[in-house]
Amino acid sequence: MQTFSRTMMMSLAQRLQALLASREVGPLVIVLIFSALLPISLPRIALSDEVQYYAYLRSLYFDRDLDFYNEYQHFAAIGLRNNDPAVFNALLRPDAANPNPITGKLRNVAPIGSALLWTPGFVLADLWVQVANAFGATTPRDGFSQPYIVAVCMMSALYSLIGLLLTYRLARIYAGHIPALLATITIFLATPLVFYTYLAMAWSHANGFFLFALFLTIWLRGREGNLSHSDGRRHWSVWLALGVVAGLMVMTREQLGLLLLVPALEALAAYAGAVRRWQWSVVRELFVGHVVFLGVFLLSLTPQLATYWVLNGRIGPSTTVGGKLAIAHLGPLPMLISPHFLDTLLDPAHGAFLWSPILFVSLIGLLWLFVRDGPLALLLFVGFLGQVYINGAFGTTWHLSGSFGFRRLIECTPIFALGLAALLAWVQPQIGWKPLLAGAAIFVLWNVGLIAQWTFVRPELRKGLIWDGMLYYQLQVPLQTLGRLGDILFNRCRLTTNC
């Protein structure tokens, strides 16, 4: 009987392996894993950043203005009822810059991009409320009731899913479908992306990740396999699409503009190569394409620039944002410096490589991507360094204390997945899949343990990683999770604040 059981198990394992090897099941597996985790999501808007992102959408749709007093007052009141004055202190407490002395508007340091991306879900929620009320429901049609909140949160989750599918497609260019799938799922589950997909849904990170994955997908179209074979030319429609997506990226998180170093450096190399070969027609075609891109990009920024003008009285972000950046002067010229560049990655309490060790492994994998496509690996690494640099320039908030994980690198997820997929594709023939699956599971369990600690086991972790007793608390997570399983499944509000 035991021999029969072992034979059946081996047969099933062999059939499963054959199925995975013969069919492109990656997208289906990603959708299934994503859907399986969706029931633990926590759609809510409570923290000051979330409130600012959402206030644009609710105020423009219902009030037709950018006066956020009623939005801030609504969410601040929820916080005060739960003994949490954070939203009130951040958004309603008067200071020298709030309200703005020029415009009289309350501050909103968030860009408008997430509100634009959430609009389809918000409009559908409003239609749902109207139809439901016509049939006897009594849901307030005010932009604050649960259908609206759930809609925007699920829009962020949807963008995260699409971003994962696009990332898998990108990784698939340079690796087999199993390495690409394992890399995509591991990066998703072993980094803060999973937290900001399901538990902190009304932030901008899932949206920004989706947009960068979409940008890379369009940018690499027709150049899959080796960017060095490209002369940089693209059809005008591609440049148009890239301009729109680039504008949305910057309007979703301003610092994502530094990821445009990737196409900018490719453009410089393309010009240099064309001039060196005396290909003036190529230079002319490149120039026309780049003019189209820049024109559409600037036009796409119009909503953000108009918002800056209305809120701040100038075409620029709030002085609250600018005041956080570290600026040095080289003679009369101001320079953005990054005093916390290395801290961003290696600080014991806040470093990205300590919160999510898989990121370091993934960056090592860019060396193997370099073997396949040297220019792409270098450009992606430069894009990553740009995000680290801008974070290190935030002199007072670089550490992201109070946030789970190093969230400002979430948008670099496609970079990490490409590096990890290239590494897995190289390592697997030498050691097989079992060690790789075990390693991926360890990285995922580390992240899941930190989420549990941060949320309900050891909330002191919200101020930064605490290494004293870390292993003990990580091992305690399964028991603590079982003890709170009812809350995790049915009443997640008990595990957080302002809910």
N, C-alpha and C positions, 0 to 999 in steps of 0.2 A: 504493500500500500504506500509506504513511504517512497519507494523507488518510483512508483507511478506518479505520485504527487510532484516529486522532483522533476520527472520527465515533462510533466505538464507545464510546470513553471518555466523550465528552460525553453520549452516550445513557445510559450506565450512571449517570453522575453525576446526570443529570436524573431518571432513574427513582428513584434513591436519595433525592434531595431530595423528590420527589413522595410517596414512601413515608413519609418522616419527617413530611411536612406533613399527611398524611391519617390517620395512625394514631398511637395512644398507645403508642409503643415505649419510652418512658422507663424504666419499671420493668425491661423486658427488657434494655436496654442496661446499666443499673446492675448487674443480676445477672451479666451476661456479663463486664463489666470486673472486678467483684469476684471472680468465679470464676477468671478468667484469672490474677489475681495470687495466688490462694490457694496455689499450689504453692511460692511463695518464702517462705511463712510459717515462723516459727521457734517452735513450741510448746515452751516451757520455763518453769521457775520457778527464778530464781537470785538476783534482787536482793531487798534486805531488804523493800521495800514489797510485792513480789509474794509473798514468803514469809508476810508478815503477813496479807494478804488470804486466802491459801490455807489458812493454819493453822486458821482458824475452821472451815472446811468439813471438813477432814480430822479434826480433833480431835473435833468434835461427832459426826461420823458413825461414826468407829471407836472413839474412846475415851470418848465420852459425857461430855466435860468440856471446860473451857477452860484446861487446863494444857498450854502449848505447848512444853514443854521438848523432847520427842522430835521434834516438827516442826522446831523451830529447830536442834536438834542435827544432824538429817539434812541440812538444806540448808547449814548452816555447814560441815559436814564436806566437802561437795562443793566449797565455796569454798576451804577450806584446802588441799585436794588440788590446786587450781589456783592456789595462792599468792595467794588473794584473801580476806583476813580480814573483809571488809565486813559480811557477815551476822553473823558471830560478834561483832564489835565493836558492832554496832547492837542486837543482840537478846539476847546471852548474857553479855556483859561486865557484871559487877556495878557499880552506881553507887548514888547516893543514892535513886534512884527505881526501880531495877531489881535485884531483884524489888520490887514495890510493898510499902512498909513496913506497910501496913494489911492487905492480902489475901495477901501472899506470892506473888502471881502475877507471871510475867514480863510485861513490857510488850507491848502491842499497840496501836499508835496508829492502826491502820487501822479504819474502821468495818466493819460486818458485811454490808452490802448486797450486795457483789459475791459473797460466799459464798452468799447466798440465791439470787441470780440464776443462779449456776453449778450449783446443786443438781440440776436435771433431768439435765444432762449427766454429772455425777459419778455419779448413781445408775445411769444407763444404762451407764456405763463399768464400774461394779461388777458389774452383771448380766452384762455381756459377759465380764468376767474369770471369773466363776463358771461360765458356760456353756462358755467356751473350755477352762478347766481340767477340766471334766467330760469333755471330749473329748480329753484328753491334753496340753493345754498346761501350761506350768509358770510362768505369770505370777504374781508375788506379789500376793496380795490384801491389800494393806497401805496403799493410798492414796498410795503414793509411786511406784509403777511407771508406766511410760509411758502406758498407757491412761487413767489418771486425769488426768495432766498434759495430755495432748492434748485430753481431753474439756473441761476447763475453759477451755483456750485457744480451742478452737473455739466454745465458747459465747460468749465475748467477741466473736469474729469474727462470729458469727451476729447478735448484738445490734447490732454496727456496721452490718451489711447492712440489718437491719430499720430502724435509725435513718436510713440513707440513703434507703430507700424512703419512710419517713414524711416526711422532709425534702423530698424531691421532691414529694410530694403537697401539702405546705404551700406550696412555691414555686409549684406549679401553680395555686394559687388566684389568684395575683396576676400571673402571666405565662403566656405560651404554653408548650407542652410542650418546645419546643427551648431557649428561654432557661432554663426551670426545670431541664432536664436538664444543660445546659452548666454552670450555676451549681453544681448539686449535685456533679457529677463534678469540677469544678475545685477546689471547696473540699475535697473528699475527698483529691485527689491533690496539692494544693499547700499542705497544712497538715500538722501532726504527726499528724492523725487516721490517715493511711495507715500511719505508722510504728507507732502503738499498736494498729492493727488486725492487722498481720501480723508485726511484729518484737518488739514488747514487749506480748505478748498478755494476760498475766496481771495487767495493771494495771486500774484501775477506770474509765478514761476512756471506752472504748467503751461500757461499761455506762451510765455517766452520760449520755453523748450520746444513747443510745437512750431513756432515761427522759425526758429533757427534750423530745425530739422527740415522744414519746408524750403527754406532758403537754400540749404545745401543740396536738397534734391533737385531743385530747379537749376541751380548753378552748375551742378555736375552732369546735367542731362546731355547725353551725346559724348561725354568724356569719361564714361565709366571705365575703370581699369587702369588708366595711366594719364594723369593730368599733363605730364611732360610732352605728350604727343599733341597737345592742343596749342593753337596759336592765339587763343584768347578771344576769337571772334564768336559771336552768337547772333541769332536772328533777333530782329528788333523786338519781337513779341516776348522773347525771353528776357531781354533787358527791361521791358516794361513790367513784366511780372516780378522780376527781382527788385525793381524800384518800389513797387507797392508793398512787397513783403518786408523790405528793408525799412520802409517808413513805419509799418506796423510794429516791427521789432523795437525801434527807437521810441515809439509812443507807448510801448508796453513796459519797457525798462530802459531808461536813457542810456545806461552803461552798455547795453547790447550794441550800441553804435560802434564800439571797439571791435566787435566781431566782423565788422566790415573791413577790417585790415586784411582779412582773407582774400576777398576779391580785389582789393586795392593793390596788394602786393603782386597778385597774379597779373593785374593790368600793367603794372610797371615792368614786369618781366616780359610781357607780351610786346610792349612798345620797344623795349631794348632789343629783343630778338628781331623784330621787324625792321628796325633801323639798321641793325648790324647786317641784315641780309638785303638791305636796300629795297624792301617791299613796301613802297609808299602807298600802294593801294590798300594794303593790309592796315597800315597806320591810319589811313583815312576811314576805313570801315570800323576800326576799333574806336576811333574818336567819335564817330556818329553814334555808335552803340552806347558809349559812356555818357554822351550828352543826353541821350534818351533816358538812361538810368538815373542820372543826377536830376534831370528835370522832373521825372515822375516821382523820384524820392522826395524832392523838396515839396512838390505838390501834395504828396501823401501826408507830409508833416503839417499841413494847413490846420487841421483840427487842434493839434497840440499847440501850435504857435498862437492861434486865436485864443485858446484857453489860457495860456501864459499871459496874454495881453489883458484879458478880462480880470484875471485873478491878481496878477502882480503888477500891472501897469507897465509892463515891458515884455519883450519877446525873450523870455528866459525863465528858468525854474525859480522857485522860491529861494530867497536868501537863506532859508533854513537849510536847504540842501547844499548850497554853495559854501556855507559856513562850516560844513563838516569836512571839506576837502583840505588836504595839506598842500599849501602853495608856497613855493620858494621863488625868489626873484634873482634872475641872472641879469644884473644891471637893471635896465628898465623893463625887461621881459619877465612876465610871470611864468613859472613852470610848475606843472602838477607833479609832485613827488609822491613816492610810495614807501613811507617809513615802515609800514607793516607788511611788506611784500612777503617776507619769509614767515612772519607770524601767521599770515593767512593759511599757510600750508602746514606749519610745524609747531605752532604754539600748543603746549601740552593740554590746555583747557579748551582751546577753540579751533585748533588747526584742522583743516579739511582732511588731511591724510590720517589724522587720529580719529575723527568722527567716522570717516569712510575709507578704510585702508584700500579698498578695491580701486580707488581713484589712482593711487600710486602705481598699482599693478597695471592699470589700463594705460597710463602714460608711458610706462616701459614698453608696452605693446606697440606704441607708435614707431619704435625702432623697426619692428617687423613690418609695419605698414610702409615704412620708408623704403624697404627692400622692394615692395610691390609698386609703390607710387611715391617716390621721394618728394616731389613738389607738394603733393597734397598733405603728406605727413608734416612737413615743415610749416605749411600755412596753418594747419589746424593747431599745431603747437603754439604758433605765434598768437592765434586767436585766444587760446587758453591763457597764455601769459598776459594778454591784454586784460582779461577779466580778473586775474589775480592782482595785476598792477592797480587797477581802478579800485578794487576792494581795499588794498593796502593804503590807498590814498585817503580813505575815509578815517581821518585821524581819531575821531571819537566813537565811531560805531563799527569799525572794521571787524570787531570780535563777534558781532551779532548775538550778544548775550541776551537770553530770553527766547531765542529762536531754537528750533530743533535743527541740529546739524549745520553744515555750512551751506546755507540755501542759495547764496549768490553764485554758486558754480553749477546749479541745476541746469541752467540753459546750455552748458557745455556737454550735456549728456551724449549727443551724437559723437562728439570727439572721443569721449571715454569708450563708448561702445565700439567704435571703429578700431581703436587701439586694442581693446580686449579681444575682439573677434580675430584680429590678425595674430595676436599672441596665441590664442587657443588653437587656431588653425595650424600653427607651427608646432606647438607642443603635443597635440593630441596623437599624431602618428608615433611619437616616441614613448609616451607613457600610457596611452589609452584614455578612455573616458571616465573611468571610475574615480581616479584621483582628482580630475578636473571637476566632476560633479560634487565630490566631497569638499573641495576647496571653495566652490561657489556656495555651497550650503553653509559653510563656516562664515563667510562674509555676510550672507543674508541673515543668519542667526545673530551675528554681532549687531547688525542694524536693528533687527526686530527687538533684541534685548534692550538696546538704547532707547527705542521708542517707548517700550513698556516702562523703563526706568523714568524717562522724562515725563511720561504721562501720569503714572499712578504709583509706581513702586518707590521711586526716589526723586521727587520733584525738585530737589536741590540741584539736580543736573541741569536745570534750565539756566543756571548761571554759568555753566561750563562743565566740561568733563571733570569728574572727581575720581582720581586713580586709586585713592585709598579705599579698599574694599570693592573695587570694580568687579573683579572676577567673582567674588561672593554674590554680589547683587545680580550679575548676569546669570549665574546659575540658579538664583532664586526666582528668576522671571517665570519659568513654567509653573511653579507652585503658586506664585502670586496671580498669574493669569487665570489659573483654574479657580482660585478663590474669588476672582472678580468676573468670572465668565458671564454671569447673568447681566452685569452692567455692560460688559463689552458687546454682548449680542443685542441687548434690548434697551439699555438706558445709558448710552455713552456720555450723556450730559453730566452724569455723576463724576466722570473722570476728568472734567475740565471746568473752566470758569465761564461765567456770563452766558449760560446756555439754558 
